[in-house]
Amino acid sequence: MSLLSTVARIALASVLFAAAPAVANEPLTDWPHITSAIPQDPAMEAKIAKMVAGMSLRDKVAQMTQVEIKTVTPQDIKTYQFGSVLNGGGSWPNMDKYATAKDWVAMADSFHAQAKIPLLWGTDAVHGHSNVVGATLFPHNIGLGAARDPELIREIAAATGKAVRATGVNWAFAPTLAVVEDSRWGRTYEGFSSDPQLIHDYAQAYIAGMQGNFKGPGNIVATAKHYIGDGGTAQGIDQGITESTESELINVHAQGYYGALEAGVQTVMVSYSSWTDSGTGEAYGKMHGNGYLVKDVLKGKMGFDGFVVSDWNAIGQIPGCTNDHCPQAINAGVDMIMVPFDWKAFIDKTVADVESGAIPMSRIDDAVTRILRVKMRAGLFGVKPSANPYAGKAQAMQARDLARRAVAETLVLLKNDNALPLKTGAKILVVGKSADNMANQSGGWSITWQGSENSNADYPVGDSVLSAIKAANTGGTVTYSATGADVDVSQYDVVVAVIGETPYAEGKGDIKPGKSLAHSDRYPEDIAALNAVSGKGKPVVTVFESGRTVYANDLINASDAFVAAWLPGTEGQGVTDVLFGQKDFKGVLPFAWPGAPCEGSTLFPAGYGLTYTNRATVPTLEVIATPGCPHAQSH
């Protein structure tokens, strides 16, 4: 029996191992009709119909237009009457990275005062209100998937909604419901799990927490994204082609959307990716132009009555379209177009398309009806942003105790040769580039788009793992050396290495075809730090921060204990709560952990995770060196 199969056998014997079902219950043979938790109100529908009938064509198209806050003024809002604004990653009021909650609310109020129909303001609040300095950042979704706790998800979504309301914003582009099938995808950490059923349950809980019944002061509009199959692209290429049968879309990739629609999600964002039906060979092309899946399936068969929004300049990727002109997307069923910069031309050209017959007026009326329906359901009419009880309050953006608890639940123990739990009062040596690095700890979509442009000063509320170790180690000492070089390890009781990936988001985070999943190939400084302290007679505990599962046999061999900490966010004390034994490990792997850099073999299966009471010995692992991987190989 091979070494890898031995470890896999250990995993299967673990009492914490839970096999991930491919689909829920019996496979579906067609797209199901979903009954939403938010039914239509006849009186509201009559009011909407009257409003639509009284609008000019240009007013209608303006309602379908979403613009970037840094490209418009309150006067533009008054002149054009847009339906929505958004702040993209790295965009803040007056382009001030350190804008306060009151600054955000002031801008929201200035826009609201000029809008005849209330504006929806969308933001990428994907792990807390993650664009705002001072807001609590929760673990990214990959970590939350390790917790397998829908109630935790509901609480985090509710806290995120409250934080968003504190800035006068009313719409979050979350949650991501991708079923990730290849860890090379740079957005892997935005997915909860490879388990479609867990994603279904999390989607329900997330929408229930964030939207509620729109009666609570912290409720905001949520978004199910990215429809559909974004996590299934070949070789994990961002915005690539998902090659699957329609049955696989129905039974695997759509599970999260079923849960979200059941809970009453009001908006769905379309994916940049394309779909090719591997059963028939038919290439449907970009999802933004896929009328079958958007109009016929989502709105028709599944019965979704909210609105569909495009992604950032995504219409420009459809053949024959540009960033400011795409009748194909509108005719395919996209209701609101995210046109960050080219909104003037978009409005003019779309009006001309309707006048020429390229877009039916009925399609425009349907889109506007859906947009107004969501705004009315969300209770936006007649209420300015500053009227919300949380508006302008920095404290409302913080939920540190909840985030700390979440971090503790997400940690996954992969190896422990009696090195954990740590004892207080010890002489601890901390090494690794990520120990005192809040940007590495938080990952992408944190204050800025990629998350890599930030320093510890940009996280004024929170704790790094290093500061958390210092706080937890009462009566002891903590020494930090980033590299571990020139340190006499014998003078310490234990070494804690905090290493892992550096921040990235979509595009930049992809591991390109031909490149391996070996962590040390991309971050040689991490194995160097471990080699500097390992084998010196003192136990080495590795805390590994990453947005994906990676090949790390060399790192695991050099560690007496190895903890997958994912991207925990701002609350490092959640890590030390478990390392020092105040809490036991609860998390299990949301994705399989690879046992080779290329071949796709599994070292630890999804669902694997040890605790202080349930142990398993991990033998020395074979370390496979490779300069690269076959270009066509998928993980």
Secondary structure, DSSP 8 states (H G I E B T S, - for coil): --HHHHHHHHHHH-TT-----SSSSS--SS------SS---HHHHHHHHHHHHTS-HHHHHHHTEEEEGGG--HHHHHHH--SEEEE-TT--GGG-TT--HHHHHHHHHHHHTT-SS--EEEE--SSSSTTSTTS-----HHHHHHHT-HHHHHHHHHHHHHHHHTTT--EE---B------TTSTTGGGS--S-HHHHHHHHHHHHHHHTTTS-STT--B-EEEEETTGGGBGGG-TT-EEEE-HHHIIIIITHHHHHHHHTT--EEEE-S-EEEETTT--EEEEGGG-HIIIIIIIIIIS---SEEE--TTGGGGSTT-BTTB-HHHHHTT--BEE-SS-HHHHHHHHHHHHHHTSS-HHHHHHHHHHHHHHHHHTT-TT--GGGSTTTT-GGGG--HHHHHHHHHHH-EEEEESS--S--TT-EEEEESTTTT-HHHHH-SSSSSSSSTT--GGG--SSB-HHHHHHHH-TTSEEEEESS-TT--GGGSSEEEEEEE-----TTTT---TT---BHHHH-HHHHHHHHHHTTSSS-EEEEEE-SS--B-HHHHHT-SEEEE-----SBTHHHHHHHTTSS------SS-EESSSSS--EEE-TT--B-SSS------------S---TT---
